[in-house]
Amino acid sequence: MTSSAPQPRGPQAPGWLSTPSLVLGAVGVFFVLALAMRALERSGTAARWSEATDTAGVSTLDDEDARAGRVPGLVKHLQGANLVTSVLETSVRVQAFDENWRGTAVATVETPVRLHYAIDLAALDPARVIFSPLGSVYTLRVPLPRLHAVEVRTGEERVYVEVGGWRLRSRAGEYQLGLARTRVEAQARRLRPTERDQIALRAAATQALTALVRGVVGPQALVRVLFEDAAPATRDAHARREAHATSPDEVRP
């Protein structure tokens, strides 16, 4: 019986170079490289974010300082504007009356008028103009609009003249009519705006003041206007003067 001789074998590879070992090694190297690249990316992003945040913070602070620095110039601009006006359209009715042994004479005038209200900014206190970094708002504290001028539209008036007894319209009637006309402006100045009129006056003044502020600091500026009323003692004294000046022959509309 013949037995075959054992065949010689070539050199054997070490155990750590086997296929499973190579696969695991490649995976490990890839994982290490991925972690290293992710760490570099994060550090670069953080650096860029920090730089951008610092730049934005400095820019914001510089911008707020610049806006606050405009307040003195804004005050001068407002003071130079002198008056901020708004208009109310209304009418007045004035009557003049005379009676003696010859009879009576009565003249009535109804006239449209324009009441021009204004806020005097020439003496504006700089402390009444404030810039708040919180919200970037310019706040103005101003007095309420006050009556500044009266425009009597005499061309649109309506007149009524009545005479009785021995009085003549051409003389007594026309005389009373002239008296009534001279009292129209004074009567118009005694008118007091209604609550709706006051709202309209404040809205018009707010719009005008906002436009003045934005003309200096920029069209996107946030503006808040606060109105300050006169002291009670001042209002009472003003009311007493007006009551004393009212004539008994004038009829309020």
C-alpha atoms as one frame of an Amber mdcrd trajectory, in Angstrom:
protein
   0.000   0.000   0.000   1.513   3.179  -1.116   1.173   6.347   1.036   1.500
   9.827  -0.414   4.205  12.058   0.961   3.107  15.240   2.777   3.143  18.342
   0.551   5.329  21.205   1.642   3.467  24.423   2.771   4.441  27.993   1.975
   5.105  30.647   4.618   2.073  31.414   6.834   0.841  35.038   7.427   0.839
  36.229  11.023  -2.500  36.034  12.878  -2.958  39.821  13.185  -3.003  40.124
   9.354  -6.073  37.973   9.015  -9.111  39.384   7.203 -11.198  40.130  10.316
  -8.298  41.982  11.876  -7.784  44.129   8.780 -11.475  45.085   8.681 -11.561
  46.073  12.334  -8.388  48.100  11.946  -9.760  50.035   8.985 -12.964  50.800
  10.875 -11.006  52.064  13.861  -8.822  54.351  11.735 -11.905  55.785   9.972
 -13.626  56.406  13.315 -10.581  58.231  14.739 -10.296  60.412  11.614 -14.015
  61.224  11.737 -13.788  62.313  15.365 -10.766  64.475  14.624 -12.473  66.208
  11.665 -15.658  66.782  13.694 -13.637  68.355  16.497 -11.868  70.679  14.039
 -15.180  71.667  12.442 -16.744  72.429  15.820 -13.807  74.531  16.939 -13.900
  76.529  13.684 -17.633  77.097  13.911 -17.355  78.188  17.526 -14.602  80.620
  16.639 -16.630  82.113  13.802 -19.744  82.355  16.012 -17.799  84.026  18.796
 -16.299  86.518  16.355 -19.678  87.283  14.825 -21.299  87.688  18.244 -18.565
  89.992  19.456 -18.795  92.060  16.282 -22.574  92.291  16.519 -22.384  93.290
  20.158 -19.884  96.058  19.438 -21.952  97.219  16.466 -25.125  97.324  18.573
 -23.444  99.291  21.344 -21.922 101.716  18.859 -25.314 102.163  17.201 -27.062
 102.842  20.512 -24.373 105.368  21.471 -24.768 107.064  18.112 -28.530 107.326
  18.528 -28.242 108.695  22.039 -25.686 111.208  20.771 -28.237 112.615  18.348
 -30.538 113.850  21.121 -28.895 117.316  21.547 -29.110 117.940  17.816 -32.679
 116.681  17.808 -33.627 119.122  20.589 -32.180 122.041  18.615 -34.046 120.918
  15.519 -37.333 120.756  17.417 -36.748 124.141  19.035 -36.043 125.606  15.612
 -39.379 124.314  14.338 -41.075 126.725  16.811 -44.687 125.637  16.310 -46.410
 122.381  15.478 -49.923 123.224  14.337 -53.204 121.447  13.681 -56.572 122.815
  12.587 -60.166 122.398  13.699 -63.081 123.440  11.511 -66.170 124.742  13.325
 -68.580 127.687  13.407 -69.723 130.323  15.885 -72.991 132.154  16.389 -72.967
 135.675  17.819 -75.913 137.940  18.531 -76.107 141.641  19.260 -79.292 143.133
  20.717 -80.561 146.597  21.555 -83.914 147.839  22.822 -85.211 151.321  23.611
 -88.455 153.313  23.451 -88.333 153.305  19.651 -88.266 149.510  19.412 -85.791
 146.642  19.141 -82.912 145.714  16.851 -81.370 142.246  16.789 -78.539 141.010
  14.560 -77.253 137.440  14.460 -74.113 136.227  12.671 -73.203 132.581  12.017
 -69.706 132.255  10.663 -67.440 129.271   9.869 -64.048 129.537  11.559 -60.768
 127.671  11.537 -59.113 127.205  14.909 -55.357 126.798  14.622 -53.899 124.900
  17.572 -50.166 124.726  18.174 -47.453 123.354  20.415 -44.697 125.877  21.087
 -41.370 124.064  20.786 -39.134 127.135  20.960 -38.732 126.755  24.733 -38.679
 122.955  24.727 -36.824 121.619  27.772 -34.043 119.232  26.637 -34.963 116.988
  29.574 -38.278 116.349  27.816 -36.541 114.543  24.951 -35.239 111.118  25.971
 -33.717 108.216  24.072 -34.242 104.785  25.638 -31.851 102.000  24.558 -34.525
  99.540  25.679 -36.497  99.326  22.473 -34.566 102.207  20.869 -37.429 104.649
  21.410 -37.324 108.446  21.339 -39.785 109.840  23.878 -41.036 113.420  23.733
 -42.976 115.082  26.542 -44.787 118.120  25.198 -47.680 120.344  26.327 -51.133
 119.893  24.910 -51.935 121.832  21.729 -53.171 125.324  22.578 -55.234 127.717
  20.515 -52.809 129.830  18.522 -54.873 131.677  15.910 -58.441 132.052  14.688
 -59.308 132.342  11.016 -62.755 133.855  10.463 -64.250 132.962   7.099 -66.352
 136.083   6.672 -67.155 135.303   3.042 -69.255 132.337   4.165 -71.155 133.979
   7.006 -74.927 134.000   7.382 -76.625 137.031   8.919 -80.084 137.651  10.342
 -81.339 141.146  11.195 -84.668 141.911  12.851 -85.989 145.344  13.823 -89.222
 146.352  15.499 -91.122 149.509  16.319 -89.636 152.655  14.878 -86.130 151.150
  14.402 -84.708 151.103  10.876 -82.827 148.135   9.474 -80.477 150.371   7.527
 -79.367 152.117  10.709 -80.113 150.246  13.923 -80.035 146.840  12.247 -76.747
 147.435  10.463 -75.217 148.878  13.609 -76.039 145.756  15.619 -74.787 143.605
  12.749 -71.436 145.383  12.872 -71.226 144.805  16.605 -71.944 141.101  16.180
 -69.243 140.754  13.541 -66.626 142.344  15.775 -67.318 139.715  18.426 -66.934
 136.650  16.211 -63.220 136.116  16.806 -63.510 136.603  20.560 -66.366 134.118
  20.639 -64.356 131.605  18.626 -61.478 131.854  21.095 -63.829 130.894  23.904
 -64.786 127.629  22.251 -63.453 124.487  23.868 -62.678 121.397  21.809 -64.802
 118.336  22.424 -63.286 115.038  23.468 -63.307 113.917  19.839 -61.623 117.171
  18.817 -58.936 116.669  21.448 -58.204 113.183  20.124 -57.892 114.569  16.603
 -55.608 117.389  17.769 -53.319 114.993  19.609 -53.181 112.614  16.664 -52.241
 115.438  14.276 -49.600 116.762  16.682 -48.160 113.266  17.183 -47.879 112.769
  13.446 -46.152 116.128  12.968 -43.711 115.571  15.847 -42.896 112.061  14.648
 -42.067 113.441  11.207 -39.780 116.069  12.758 -37.912 113.471  14.824 -37.505
 111.061  11.927 -36.205 113.868   9.771 -33.196 114.032  12.100 -32.598 110.491
  13.372 -33.906 108.433  10.451 -37.195 107.346   8.900 -37.350 104.066  10.842
 -37.036 105.618  14.302 -39.578 104.671  16.950 -41.170 107.790  18.444 -43.481
 108.105  21.432 -45.222 111.412  22.185 -46.611 112.075  25.670 -48.787 115.104
  26.321 -48.584 117.009  29.593 -51.567 119.088  30.677 -51.329 122.436  32.432
 -51.396 122.630  36.192 -54.876 122.782  37.779 -54.265 126.294  39.183 -53.375
 127.573  35.728 -56.501 126.028  34.210 -58.723 127.527  36.933 -57.275 131.003
  36.491 -57.723 130.746  32.739 -61.347 129.685  33.174 -62.045 132.614  35.538
 -60.612 135.098  33.028 -62.782 133.689  30.266 -65.934 133.740  32.411 -65.288
 137.375  33.287 -64.764 138.287  29.617 -68.007 136.688  28.402 -70.621 139.244
  27.345 -74.292 138.577  28.240 -75.458 139.240  24.694 -73.278 136.529  23.151
 -74.760 133.089  22.629 -72.501 130.081  22.698 -73.001 127.669  19.784
